[in-house]
Amino acid sequence: QVQPVESGGGSVQAGRSLRLSCEVPERTFSSYAMGWFRQGSGKEREFVAAISWSGGSTYYADSVKGRFTASRDNAKNTVYLQMNSLKPEDTAVYYCAVDKLPYRSATPRVERYDYWGQGTQVTVSS
């Protein structure tokens, strides 16, 4: 059972930055695309960002494009989400997820992802 573990959430003021991390203790981590999703209170889970298995391609939701950056360090079995210029509407629980199959490109399609972390809370105050 693959269990991603997110960290790095917290409470910040609007305009500040946070970096989320997601560690996947799985030796084949480097073969899988990863996704970041979020769910605000009373809202449905939505796609935020994704990164291909190699890190060579990324995909972002329009709402975060230009502010968030996904990256990965396969030597550390970790993916990151750098979040800059945070807004109150970015407040949510952020989840990372592992693609079901290896060697695929980044995708916003939630059905492509299998193992999910437990999430980390991000709160942005105005």
Residue, then its C-alpha position, 0 to 999 in steps of 0.5 A: q500500500v502506497q501512502p503519500v505523506e503531505s507536509g508544509g501547510g500552515s496559516v499565512q497572510a495573503g501575498r505570502s508563500l508556502r511550500l508543500s511537500c509530499e513524500v512517497p515511501e515507495r522505491t518506484f516513485s520516480s516512475y509515476a506522475m504526481g498530482w496536487f488537488r485541494q478541497g475547500s470547506g463545503k467545496e468539491r475537490e479540485f485539481v491544482a497541479a500535476i507533474s510528469w514522472s520525469g518532471g519534464s512536464t507540468y500542468y496547472a489549474d488556471s486559478v494557480k497558473g503563474r503563482f504555483t510551481a510543481s517540482r520533484d526530487n526523485a532522489k528524495n521520493t518527494v514532490y513539491l508545490q511552491m505556492n506564491s502570492l497566496k490568496p484567501e481563496d487558496t484556503a483548502v486542504y491540499y492533497c497529493a496523489v500518485d498516478k495509477l500507471p507509470y511513465r505517463s505525462a502530467t494530467p488534471r484527470v482525477e480518475r488517473y490517480d490512485y493513492w492519496g495522502q491525508g492532506t495538509q491544511v493551508t489557510v490564507s487570511s486577508 
